[in-house]
Amino acid sequence: MNPKRSLSRPSMAIAIALSTLSTPIHSFAPTSRPLSPRTASHSTTSLGAIGVFVRKAKEADVRKYCAEGPPESVLTLLKQIKDFNHDGDDDSTNNEIQSALTKRKGTITVIAEYKRKLEGSGFVAEILPPNLLSPVFREFGAAAVAVLADDRTGGCSYDDVVAVVEEESEAQGDVPGPLPVISSDLIVDEIQIAQAADAGAKAVTVTYGVVGGEKVTQFIKDAKALGLEVIVNVGTAEEAQGAVDAGASIVSVCGVNGADDKYAVIESLSIPEGRAVCTIANILAKDNKALEEVEEAWICRDKGFNCVWVSDALYKSGGDPLEHPGAVIRSMQAKSSVKYASPMARAGKGEGAREYLGDILM
């Protein structure tokens, strides 16, 4: 353990998440059963389905930020972007995030998204602060933490990115060690990439449907100047191919319901020889308190996705002892088959119920 690190904060966070864990863990005997009917869902992040009006609002925010005078540290990074030789060797590109998200075939990694504002779930009124949830994400096996750094859609700012980065840095020398942090904002200008780097993020998100292929190419190069990676959000097969053609090495399918439709976006990707592309499925939260999102993560894994991005679904059950954010992350990574196991039912409300999620936590 790192002697300089306070033991109280992560322990407190995990204690809060598991504070009411008193139900004994029972074994779960798998039984074959058909999948349950799908229920309505909504996007886990509004950034995958925004239109021109929201883009213009973000551009107005950026103009206001620039007019008020960005910190010197951000301006220095912006100058570094402008001075960068975009014709540099592609082999020098940092791939820390891509490596963290891409594991062996038959497994799935999880990006846990932190946000303060949920999209009309009606289940949870308040989200714990980032310094309490960040260690829960880490201890329960997330591969990276994303912060929805857009006040309109996530209720967060770059200060929250800083908070998560600082908390994760305290795990240096521990096992598990610090997770890389992704700044998930609606990028419309290079100065936002400088902001993300200044906050300590290792990657940013760019939405293809908002900025187009030419800007995606430019933003990938701008991020490279600061050693950042870019995750390109796409919603169609055409956007996915456009992102790869623009140089993207990480593609996230957003705003698409169901594993089959998500897979249709990336199944025909033409990837140049010698390049690897990490594929992410953004899991949309269902409008109920079941955990069908876990089952969808398993299906996406079996279809070949490298990673799932999960947001609102982490918080649906609040402080439930067996369905808190850490339990959802752990169960999504479980090597379970949708044929024999279902995480969809909550305590006493269906087959498997509490026993299965509890069993996963062992």
N, C-alpha and C positions, 0 to 999 in steps of 0.2 A: 504493500500500500504506500501511496505517496504520503510522507509524514507531514507535509504542509497542508494537506487537504482536510477540511473539516468533515467529520464523519456524520454530523447531525443532519445535513441538508438532504442527501439522497435517502438516508435511512428514514427521515421524517416523511419524505415524499412517498416512499414505498409503503410506509406504515399507514399513511392516509388512504392510499389506494386499496390497501388490504385490511384496513382497520376493523372491518366487520366480518372478516373471514373466520367464521366459526363452524360452518357446515363441514362435516367430515367428507373427505374425498373418497369416492367409491369407484370401483372398477366399472368400465363400460363394456358391455358385450355387444359387438357390432351385429346388426341385423340388416339384411338387404331390404330396401324399401324404395319406392319411387320418389323422385324429387317433388317437393311441394310446389304449388302454383306460385308464380312470380307475383310480387306486389309492386305497387308504384314506387318509383324512386326519383331522387332529385340529385343534382350535381353536388359533389363534395367541395367544389370550388367554382365560384362564378367566373374565374378567369378563363375557363375553357369554353365559355359560351357568350362572351361579351360582344357587343356590337359597336358600331361606329360612335354612338353617343357616349358610351363609357370610355372609349379610347380618347375622344376629344376631352372628356373631363379629366382624364389622366394627364393628357398633354397640358391642360390648363394648370394642373397641380405642379407639373414639372416647371412650367414657366414661372409660377409663383415662387417655387423653391429657389430657382436661379436668381430671380429678382431680389429675393431677401438676402442673398449672399451665402452660398454653401461654405462649410468649414474649409479651412486651408488644406486639411488632409484629403478631402474629397477632390478639391481643385488640383492637387498634386497628382492624384491618381488619374484624373481626367486628362491632364497634360501627358501622362505616361501613355494613355491610350492613343492620343493624337500623334505622339512621336514614334509609336511602335511601327516597325517595319512589317507590314502585313504579308510580305512575301517570304516570311521566315519558314524554317523547316517544320512541316506538320508533325514530324516524329517527336518534336520537343514539347508537344501539347501535354499538359497535365491530365491524367486520367484517374485520379484518386476516387472520384465519385463513381465513374463507370465501373471500376474494379470492385468497389464496395457493393455495388448493386448487382453484379453479374457473378453468380456462383455456378456450381456444377448443375448439369441437366437434371431435371426432376425436383429441383428445389426452387423456392421463391423467397426473395428478400422483400422487406417492407420499409417504405418511407412513411414515417409518422408526421403528419402535418399539424403544427400548432396554430390555433386561431382562437380569438376571443369571442367571435360572433358566429353562431350557428344559423343555418338557413332554414328557419321556421320549423325546426324539429318538434318543438313543444315539449321535449323530454327533459332537457337540462337548461337551467336558467343561468348558470354561471360556470365558467371554466377556471380551473386552478391556474395560478400564475406560472410563467414559463420555468422559473427556477425550481418549482416542485414537479412539474410534469416531465421536464427534460431528463432527469435521472430515471424516471419510470420507463420512458421510451428506451433508454440505453440498457437498463438492467433486464428488460424483457425481450431484448433481441432485435430492435429496429436497426436497420443498416445505415440510416441517415434521418435527420430531422429537418423538415421543411417549416418555414415560418411564412404564413400568408401575409406578407408585408404590404397590405393594402387596406386602408382604414375602412373603405366602403364595403368591401366584401368579407374581410376577415377580422376587422377591428384591431389590427396590429399595425405597427410601424417598424422602422429600422431599429428603434430602441429595443424591440422585442428580439430582433435578430441578434443584437449585441448581448442581450441577457442570456439567450440560449448558448451562444458561443462561449460566454464567460463561464456558465455552469458546466458545459461540456469540457472545457479546458481543465477543470478541477479533477477530472478523471484521468489526467495524464499519469501514466505509470501504473494504473489500475487495470484489472480485467473484469468486465470489458472496459476498453479504453474509450476516449472521447469519440463521439460521432461527428462526421462532417455535417455542416449546416447548409441548407439550401435556402436562398432568398427567393420566395415565390411572389413576385410582383408582376404587374402588367408593364413590361419593359417597352417604352416607346422612344427612349432617348439614351444615349451612351452614358450620360451622367448618372443614371440609375445603376448602371453596372459599377461605376466608381463608388456609389453609395454602398452597394452590396459588399464590395471588396473592403471598404473602409470599416464596415460593421463586422468583418471577419468571416463572411460566407465563403464557401468553397465553390458554389455554383449558383446560377440564376436560371429562371425560366423565361422562355420567349414563346409567345403564342403565334403560330404560323398564320392562322386565319385573321389575325389582327394586323400584322405588319407585313406579311408577304415574304416571298423567297429572297428577294434582294436584301431586305433588311435583316432577315435571319442570317444570311451570309455575313453581313457587316457586323452584327452583334456577336456572332461566334468569334470573329477576328478581334473585336474589341475586348471580349472577355479573355481571350487568349493572351492579350497584352498584359493582363493582370494576374494570369495564372488561374483563371476561373474556368469552369466547365459550363456548358449550356445544355439545359433540358428543353427540347422543343415540344410544345403542346400541339397536338394535331387532332382533328376530328373526322377526317376522311382519308381514304387510301391515296388520293391525289396529294393531299397535304403531307402525308407521311413520306411519300416518294420525293416530294419537293424539299422536305426537310433534309433527307439523306443527300439529295443532290446538292443542297446548299452547304453540306459539310457536317451535319449533325451526327454525333455518335451516340446520343441518347434521345429517344423519341418516346413521348408519353401520350397515350390515347386518352383524351379527355371528353367529357360531355356525351359519352356513348353508353347506352344501356345494354347490359347483358354481355356475358363473356363471348358469345358467338359473334355479335356485332363488333365488339372490340377487336377480336382476332381478324375479322374481315378487313380491318383497316391496315394491318401489317403483314398479312399472310403472303402477299405478292410483292413484297419489297424487293427491289433489285439493288443489291449492295455491291459496290465495287470490290474487286479482288484485293485482299490484303487489309480490308477494313472490317471492323466489328461494330455492330450497332446494338446497344442495350435497349430493350423494349419494356415499357412500363404500362400497366393497366391502371387507370384511375378508377377506383371502386366507388360507385355512386351509392350514397346512403339511401336505404329504404325507409319509407314513411311508416315504420312500425318499430316495436321494441324487440323484434326477433333479431337474429344475427345471420341473416342470409348472405350478408356481405362476406362472411368467412368462407362459406361454400363457394361463392363466386371467385374468391381468391384462389381456392384449390383448382377450380376449373381453368382459370387463366394460367395457373402453373402447368397444368397438364397439357394445355394448348401450346406452351413454349414461351410464354412471357417470362422475362427475367425477374420482374419486380412488380409489386403493387403499391400504389400511392393511396393511402387511406387517411381520411380527414374526419368528417362528421360522424362516421360510424364508430370512431373511437370513443365518442362522448355520449352516445345514445343512452347508455345505462348508468351514467353518472358514477357513483361510488359503489355500485353493485359489487359484492365481494368476489364474484366469479366472472364478471363481465366488464371490469374496469379496463381502461386503455391498454394496460400491459397484458391482460389476459387475451384481449382481442388480437394484439400483435402476435403473441405466442401461438394462439390457435391458428392464425393464418399461415404460420410457418410449419404447422404440424404436417407430418407425412400421412395425411388421411385421404381416404377415397370417398368421393361423394356417393358411391354405391352403398357403402356400409356405415357411414357416419354422417350425422347432421348436427351442426351447432345452432340450428335456427330457433329451437325452443328455449325459452327461459325457464326458471325454476318452476317445476310442477305444471308446466303448460305444454307438454308434448313429449314425444319419445326422446329418450336420452336425457333431456333436461339438464339439470345442474351437473349430473355425474360426468358428462362428457367434457365440458369446459374445465371442470375441476381436474379431471384426469389428465388433460393436456398440460396443466400447470405443473405436474409432477416432474 
